[in-house]
């Protein structure tokens, strides 16, 4: 026990360092770090909108049940329970929630400045004659009560004209005051948060509050009653939960798998203890370095770091796997030291595409990985030798393994590895990748849930267009005026949603009010219009004074409509950002989108045009090019280092061929998996090629006897198995970014092992001499 005391003390220090690091450094779970940085006004607005825009406050809640009576009762109770939470500034779930009755006094008083059509402000005798005749006909219909209340005060229909301009889509079908989906088995509810936030803790509280409101509303005897939440707040919470689940899964499975492999290989708990020392220290140091450089640590970086358990342990495995019991460490390092150092250097160089790609999230992954690899290698070279020697630790299986060495006979057919070139190249050339344009891999939300969200928005009458135009100005009134000027000449503007359509600028309202006649002129026009009318002469006696009063009212502004339904709609179309205001123009038809595109081509300085489907992908293009450049530069630099250090062009050439075949094989697997290629695959491929260099260096180093060749095979097979299984866990994650990283690296590690073994190892002597194997 005394000889194991230094190891136990070192392990205790490593555990305490890791525990302290995790306790003091909080993890970030959002995906903002993996979004590109803005480079112009359009991209700056887009990214700001994605992170902090009005959409961050909008949610859709849908209660589904197969029983109609349960659906209606639950829907009403759910509305009341949500309203009691005080978390929402707006809850729209039926015709009554869109009623303008409570807001009627404000908009009715300003109807002449808001009504879009000039005919509502024409008080000529002929126009009034037509309007009063229409009113008389309506008084004979079922609408008589409403006509008596509003129509007699507004014969030209200015108020009705304004309300009609607000209703641009047909509302969903309703039952007992609740909106329903097309299949009538689910309710539709639009929610707007009072205080939107991306903080995971606040999102969790929000989700719990909504879930508690639903649980208290639903009947417990209806097992079909379910709640569906969509929208940015729901997606952010779901992504954070998925990432947390993935991290817990990674930590548990990686620990179990790697521990099992190491115990099977070394059959010693003391060996497991010494292996834990470089892993824990390197994980802690990586988190500290990332925290110092970025100011935060992302959960994906830690999840990736946990998976790095299978890679950072390669170095102690190589050290212990090449040591015979009783052998001194300097002798072992004399055989593998230079290869281990070169492997560390080339692995770090291979991570340059991550470190210098420009995306903060991926840069953090690269720095985290490089720090972990360097720390694990240094601890293996400088700290572990004393611990290993003191405890006399070595591999369980030692000596020559004829069964294992027989596999070396496969190297006689190494030329067959070139057969992978034709099919791989044919696949990549005839069916090339599609470069990611929509940020699919960076988006943590499942595609099916996004499709459901789009369907619910369409049924609510609030579709999410793929094209968006943006007008930028110092203040809100200038934005409204520019919208009115730009869209005045477009016949398709009626098929667009924009702020000036809901609330005209003060300038336009004033111009409309100035066109109203004086009270004296209006009285004369009324007398002429009512001369042969069925109405009594004094039926509209109050109209001249009413119009005169409206004429002198100040135009309606944003502050005057606070708390109304209109204000909530305007929040999505007109918004302040820093010291500026932005107005959105959203086309509802393809023709309107085409008209906006043409307007942008004619006046690009006045209008920003954003394609929401491809905007993120377009912003990623510079980063993809930068990552590809650093991938090529890193691999080239690593090969030059090998050529200088080894002074063996033939050996370096075979390493280059090994990397080429590994890369082609990995790309072919990725193409068979899917058509999309992204920056994630580039940085993962760089990591794969770094691992491939490690294997190639150890297989190609001089090995004087069968015992050394056996040790090399055993240790590299152990390292490869840990890497493949660790990253295969990533391939089963819910987070797309982790999943693609796992698939790329696990398949690439398999190819790296295969081609390094076949191309870099020595062909058995018996095959060169013609002797039987």
N, C-alpha and C positions, 0 to 999 in steps of 0.2 A: 504493500500500500504506500510505503514511503516513496518509492520511485514514481508513483503516479500523482504525488501531491502537487508538483509544479503544474501538471496538466489540469488538475481539478481547480487550482487557484486561477489559472489562465481562463478556463472555461467559465468560471464564476464571474470573472471580470467582463468577459464577452457578453454573457447573459445580462449582466447589469447595464452594460453600455447600450445594448439593444433595447432593453426595457425603458431605460431613461430616454433614449432617442424617440421611441414611439410615444412616450408619455408627454414629451415636451413639444413635438412637432406635429401640428394638426395637418390633416390631409384634405386636399381640395378634390371635389367629386364632379364638378361641372365640366362641360366639354369646350368652354370658351378658349382654353389654352391651345386647342388643336384647330382653331379657326385661323385663317390667314390674317395678316395685318393689313390695314387699309393703305392704299397708295394714291388714291384720288378722292374727290368729293363723293362720287357714287359709291365707292367701296366703303368709305368711312360711314356714310349713312346706312348702308346695308348692314354692316357689322354692328353698328350701334342699335339698329332696329332689331336684329336677331338677339342681341344680348339684353337690351334695356327698353325695347320698343313697346308700343301699346299692346301688341299681341301677347306680351308676357303677362297681361292681366286678364286675358280672355280664356274661358274654359267652356266646354260643352258637357253637360251631365245628361245622361239618358238612362231612364229606368225602364227595364224590360221585364215583361211578364206575359204569360200565355192567357191569363185571366183578366178580362176587361175591367171587371169591378175592382179587382185588386190594383190594377194599374192606375185607375182614376183616384182611388182613395190614397194610395201611396204617393202619387204625384202631388196632390194637394198638401198632404202632411209633410212631404219632403220640402216643398216650397216654404212652408211656415217654419220648419226646423232650421233651414238654411238662413232665412231672414233673421231668426233669433240669434244666430251666431254673431251678427254684426260685421262679418268678414267681407261682405259683398256690397258694392255700391249699386249694382244693377242685377236684377233677376228677371229674365224674360222667359216665360214658359206658356204664354197663351195670349189670345186677342186682347184681354183686359190689360195686360202688362204693357201693351203698345198704345193704349188709349191716350188720345190727346186732350181728353176732357179736363184733366187737372192743369194742363199747360195752356188751355184755350185762351184765357184772358190776355196773356202776354202776346201770343202770336196773332190773335184776332185784332188786337189794337195796332199791330204793325203789318197787317196783311197787305197793304198797298205797296210797301217797300219790299216785301218778300215775294209776292206773286211773280212768277217768271214771265207771264204773257202780258203784253202791253194792252190787249183788249180789255183787261179787267180794270184798267185805269182810264178808259175812254168813256166819258160821261156825255157823249153827244146825244141829242134827242133820238136819233135813229137807233143807236146802240142801247139806250135805256128802254126804248120801246120793245126791242127784241128780248132784252133781259127780263122785263116785267111780264111779258107774255109767257116766257118760259116759267117764271115763278108761279104764275097763275095756274098753269097746267100741273105743276108739282103740288100745289095746294089741294088739287083734286085727287091726289094719289095717296098711297100709304105713307109717303114721306112727309105728310102735312105737318106733324108736330115739329120735326127738325127744321122745316122751311119757315115756320112761324117764329122759331127761336133764333135762327141765324140768317135765313134768306132775306127776310124783310130789312135786316140791317146791312146786308151785303148783297144787293141785287146783281152786281156784276160778277159775283162769284170769286172774288180775289182770295178769300180764305180757302175755299174749296180747291182753287187752282194751286195754291201753295201746298196743301196737304197731298194733292195728287202728284205733285213733283217729288214728294218724299217717298212715295210708295212705288219703287221701281221693280219690285218682284212680287209674285203672288205668295201670300203667307202659307205656311203648312196647314194641312187639315187639322181640325180641332175636335175634341170631344169633351163636353162638360167643362169648357174653359181651359183645356190643356192642349198644347200642340202635340201631334203624334207623327211618327215616322210613316213612310209610305205603306208599310205592311200592317200598321195599326197595332203593333205589339210593343211599342216603346214610346216613351215621352221624349220631348225635345226641350232642353232648357239651356239658355245662354247666360253665363255668369261673368260678371266683371268684378275682379278683386278690388277692394278698397285700397289695399297697400301691397302691390305686387313685389315679389322678392325672389331672388335666385338662391338665397341661403338655404342649404339642405335642411337645417333644423326648423326653419319657418315653413318650408314646404311640407315637412313631415307633420307639423302641427296642423297645417291646412288640410292635408289628406285625412288625418285622424278626425278632424272636426266634421268633414264631409261624410266620412264613413259612419261616424256616430249618429249624424243626422239621418242618414239612410237607415241604419239599423233600428233607430227608434221609430221610423215611419213605416217600415215594411211589416206585413203580417208574417208571423213565424211559421204559419201553416202552409205558406206558398213557397215551395223550394225553387220555383222557376223565376222568382223575382230577383233580378240582378241589377247592379249599378255599373255603368260604363262612363269613365271620365276621359276626355281628350282635351287637347289644347296645350300650349306651352308649359303652364305650371304643372299639369299632370304628367307631361312628357319628361320634364326635368326631374320630377320626383321619381318617376319610373326608372329613368336612366341612372340616377344615384343609387336606387335600390338594387338595380341589376349589377352595377359596378361593385357595390358592397358585397353582394352575393358572390360575384366572380372572385373577388379578393379572398373571401373566406374559403371558397372552394379551392382556389389556387394554393393558399397557405396549407390547408389540410392535406390535399392530395399530393402536392409536391413533397411535403414532409414525409408522408407515408411511403410514397413510391421511392424516393431517393434513399430514405433510411433503409427500406427493404433491400434495395439493390446493393447498397454499401455493406449491409450486414451479410448478405449472401456472398459477397466477394471477399470480405475480410474476416467474417465470423468473430468479431470482437466488438464489445461495447466501448472499449477504450479507443479503438480506432474511430468509432462514430463520434466520440467526444472530441478527439483531436481534429476531425473533419469539421465539427461545428465551430471551432475557433475562427478560422479564416472567413467562414460564411457570415457569422454574426458580426465580426468586426468590419468586414467589407460592406455589409448591409447598413450598419450604423454610420460608417464613414460616408457612404454614398448619399444617405439622407441628409447628413450635415452639410456636405459640399453643395448639394442641390439647393438646400435651404439658404445657404450663404449667397449663392449665385443668382437665384431666382426670387428669393423671398417667400417661397411656398413650395410644397411638395404635392404632386398630384397622385391620386390613388392609383391611376394606371401605371405610373412609374414604380410604385411600390409593388403592385401586382406583377409587373414585368420583372422587378427585382427578385420577388419570391420565386419566379420561374427560373431566374438566373441561378438558382440553387444548383441546378443540374450542370451549369457551365462553370461557375466560380469554384466548384469543387473539383474540376478537372485537375487543377494543379496539385493539391494534396493527394489526389488519387494517383497521379503520375509519380509523385515522389514515393509514396508508400508502396505502390504497385511494382516499382522497379527495385525495391530494397529487399534483399534476403535477410533473414533474421541473423543478427549479430554483425551485419555489414555496417561500416561507418558511413555517415551521410556524405562526407566529402567525396568518397568513392562513387556513391550514387550520383551526386551532382556532377561529377566528372564525366559521367556517361550521358546525362540528360540535361545538364544545366544550361548549356548554350541553346539547345533546342527549346527548352522551356522559356528562356528569356526572349528568344526570337518569336515564339508563339504568342507571348504576351504583347510584344510590340506590334506584330502584324494584326492581332485581334483588335487592338485599340485603333490602329490606323484604319482598319475596316469599318470602324464606327464613325469615321469623319463625316459620312453623308448624313448621319443623324445629327451630329453635333453642329454642323454648319448648314443644315437645310433651311433654317430661318423660322420654322414654326416652333413657338416656345414649348409646346407639349412634347414634340419629337426631340427637340434639342435637350430637354430635360431627360428623356429616356436615354439618349446617347450619352450624356454626361453621367447619368446614374450608372449605366452599364460599364462605361470606360473606367470610372472610379472603382467600381466593384471588382472588375478584372484586375486592375493594377494593384489594388489593396490585397486581393486574395493571392496574387502572385508574389508580392513582396513578403507577406506573412509566411507563405510557403517556403520561400528561400531563406528568410532570416530568423523567423521565430520557431517554426515547426521543427527544424532539425534538432534543436535542444530537447524539445518535448518528446519527439519520436525516439531519440537516442536514449533519453532517461528512462522511458517506459519500454524500450525495445519492441516497438510495434512494426509489423510487417504484414504482407499479404498472407492469407490462409493457405492458398494454393501456391506452391513454389516448384521450381525445377522445370524440366522439359515436358511438354505435352504433345506427344506424337499426333494425337487426334486433332489438336488445334493446328499444328504445323502443316497437316495434310491440306488444309485449306489454301496454303501458299501455292499449291500446284495450279490453282486457277489463274495465277499470274502468267502462265504460259500463253493464255488466250487473251492477254490484255489488249491486243489489237482489236478484239471484238467490241471493246468499249466505244470504238468510233462508230459502231452501227447505230448508236443513239442519235448521231448527228442528222441523218436524212429525215427520219420521222419527226424529230423535234423541230427542225427548221421548216419542214413542210407544214406542220401544224401552225407554227407562229407566222409563217408568210401567207398561207392560204386562208387562215382564220385569225387575223391579228387581234390584239387586244383593243378594247375601247377605253380610251383614257377617261378617267372619272371626271364627270362634268357636274354632277348634282350633289357631291359630298356624301354619297351613300355610305361609304365606309366610316366616315367621321361622324355620321348621324347615329346616335345610339338608339333611336326610336325604331321599332320593328316596322317593316314596310306595310304589313297588314293593318297595323294600328293607324298609320298615316292615311291609308286608303279609307278606313272607316271614318276618320276625322273629316276628310274631304267630302264624303257622302253626307255626313251629318250637317256640315256647313251648307251644302247645296240644298238640302231639304229645309233648312232654316231660312233659305233665301239670302245667305251671306257667303257666296262662293269665294274661293281663294284663287284669284287669277295668277297665271304664271308670269304675266308681264305687269310691271308697275312703273309709272312715271313719277318723278319727284321734282317739285319746284322748291327752291331754296331762296329765302329772303330774310332780312333783318327782323321783320315783325310780321304778325299774323295778317294785318290788313294788306300789306304788300303782297303776301302770298295769295290772298283771295283775289286781289286785283289782277295779278299776273295770270291766275287761272282763268278769270273771266276774259282777259284779252286773248290768251292763247287758244282757248277752246271756242271762242265766239264764231270762228270761221269753220269749225268742224261740224258737219251734219251728223256725225256719229257721236257727238258729245252727250246726246240723250241716253246713250248706252254705256255711260261711264259713271262711276261714283267719284265725287270730289267735293271738297268742303264748300266751295262757292255755290254749288248746287243746293246745298242745305241752308247755308247762311250767306247771302250775298255780302259783298264788302260794303262798308259804310258809305263809300263814295257812290256806288251804284244805287244803294237804297235812297240816298239823298237825291240823286238824279231822277229816280222814279217818283219820289214824293214831290219834287218840284214840278213835275208834269201834271199834277192833279189840278183841277179847276178851282177857282175861288167859290166860296159859298154862294155868292150872288149869281155867278154863271151857272152853277149846278141847279139852283132853284128854277131858273128860267128853263133849263134843259128838262127838268122833271115836269114842269107844267106842260111843256110841249109833248113829252112822251106819254103823259097820263090823260091827254085830252080825249082820246077815244079808247081808254083802257077800262077794264072792269073794276080796277082798284079805285078806291075813294081818293080824291085829290090830296088828302092829308095822310095817306097811307105811308108815305116815305118822308114825312115832315122833318124827322130828326136826321135824315141822311146828310144834308148839307153841313150842319154843324159837326157831325161825326167825321166827315171827310176833312173838314177844316182842322179839326183837332188832330187827326192822324197826320195831316200834312206838316204840322209843327212839332210832332214828336221827334226826339233825337233818334237816329238810326239804331237798330238793334245790334249789340255787340256780344262778344263771347261772355263777358261778365254778366250780361243781362239774362242769359239763359242757363246759368249754373243750376245743376240739379234736375234739369229736364231730360226727357228721353233724347231730344235732339243733341244735347250736350254730350251724352255718352256716344252717340254716333259720330259726332265731330272729333271726339278724342282719338278715333281710329284713322282719321283722315287729315287732321291738322294738329301738329304737335311741336312743342318747343324742344330744342336740343342745344344745351350750353347757351350761347348768346344769339342763336338763330332760330328760325321757324321753318318747318318743312311741311309741305302739302303733298298728299298722295293722290294720284289719279289712277283709278283701277278700272280697266275695261271689262265689260261683261260679255262681249261678243267678239268673235274673231275679226269682224269688220272694224270694230272700235280699236282693237289692238293694232290692226294694220294702219289705221288712221294715226294713232299715236306714234307708231314707228316712223311713218312718213313725216310727221311734224318734227320729230327729233332729228331726222336727217336734214330738214330744212333749217331748223333753229337749234343746233346742238348746245349753244351757249345758254339757252333759256330753259332747257329741259334735260333732266337726267333720266335715262331709261335703264331699268334694271330687270333682267330676266331672272326670275326667282328660281327657275329650274337649273340654270347653268351658272348663276352668278358665283356661287362658292367655288365650283370647279374652275371657272375662269380665273378667279383670284389665286387658286392653287397652282396654276400653270408655272409661274416663275419659281415657285418652290420645288416643283417637280424637276424643272430643268437644273436648278441648283443642286438638288439631291443627286440627280444623275451625274452631274459633273463631279461632285465630290466622291461619288461611288467609283467612277473611273479613275479619278486622281488618287484616291486612297489605295486602290488595288495596284495601280501603277507604281506608286511610291513604295508600297510594301514589297513588290517584286524587285524593285531597284535595291532596296535595303538587303533583301535576301541575296541578290547577285553580288553586292559589294561584300557582304559578310561571308558568304560561302565560297565565292570565287569559283563557281561551277555553273557556267551557262547552260549546260545540258540539264542539270538538276533543276535549275530555275525554270527552264523551258517546260519540263515535265510538270512542275507545280502549276505553271500558267495553263497548261492543257487540262490539268485536273480541275482547276477553277472554272475554266470555260465549259467543260462538260457538266460540272455541278450546276452552274448557272443555267445552262440550257435545259437540263432535266427539271430543275425547279420551276422554270418558266413554263415548261410544257404541262407540268402538273397544275399550276395555277390557271393556265388557259383551259384545261379540261374541267377545272372546278367552276370557272365563271369567266365572262368576257371582260370584266372591269379590271383595269390596272391603275393603281394609285401610288401616291408617294409612300404609303405604308409599305407596299411591296418592295419599293426601291430600298428603303432603309433596312427592311428585314433581309433582303437579298445581300446587302452589304454585311450584315451580321453573319449570314450563312457562309459567305466567302471567307470571312475571318476565321470561322470554325474550320472550314476546309483547309486553310493554311496550317492551322494547328495540327490537324491529322496528317497532312502531307509532310510536314517537317519531321514528325516523329517516325513515320514510316520510312522516310528517306535517309534518316541518319545512319551512320555505320553501326552495324550490329554483328559482333564478332562470332557469336555462337548461338546454338539453338535455344539455350536458356534465356538469352537476352531477347531473341525474337519472340519467344513465348510470353515473356513479361510485357513486351510492347503490345502484342495482340490482346492479352488479357486486360491491360489498363485502358487501351483505346476502345475496346468493346464496352467496357464499363462506362467510360466517359460518354460514348455515343449513345448507349442505352439510356443514361440519365438525361441527356439533352433531348433525345427524341420523345421520351415519355413526359418530361417536364413541359415541353412546348406543345405536345399533343393535348395536354390538359387545357392549354390556352385555346386550342382549336375548338373545344367544346363550350366555350364561354358564350354568354348572351350578348356581351358588348362586341359589336362588329370589328372594332379596331383590334382588340385583343384576339379575336377569332382569326382574323387574317394574318396577324403576326404569328400566331401559333401554327397555322397551316403552312405558311411559307417556311418557317425555321425548322419545323419538325421534318417536313419532306426534304428540305435542303440538307439538313444534317445527315439524313440517310444516304442521299446521293454523295455527299462529301466523304463519308466513311467508305462507301463502296468504291468510288473512283480513286481515292487516296490509297486504299489497300491494293487495288489492282495495278495502278500505274506507278506508285512511288516505292513500293516495297521491292526487295530483291527477288528475282526469279530463282527458285531452288536450284542448287548446283547440279542435281541429278538431271534436271531437264536440259541444262546447257551441255552436259556431257553425253546425253543420250541414254543415261541409265534409267531403269524403271523407277517409278516413284516409290 
